[in-house]
Amino acid sequence: MDRPPGWTDLATNQALDLKMDALRAELRGEMAELRGEMAELSASVDRHLRTQTIVMTTTLIAGITLSATLSHV
């Protein structure tokens, strides 16, 4: 018996399962790439915060030292 018109456009469960498996695999790859990029960004932020802390601490110590020196003059 022939199928009615339009039935050839319907998806089967097997076809949908294959598409879902392909989509899951693609998403796994994208998520792994995103995790790598996030790790790089986190490391970059850590480096910049460490540098900023060192600069601010050095500036603060220099300012205190200068202030103490000028107060004795």
Secondary structure, DSSP 8 states (H G I E B T S, - for coil): ----TTGGGS--HHHHHHHHHHHHHHHHHHHHHHHHHHHHHHHHHHHHHHHHHHHHHHHHHHHHHHHHHHHT-
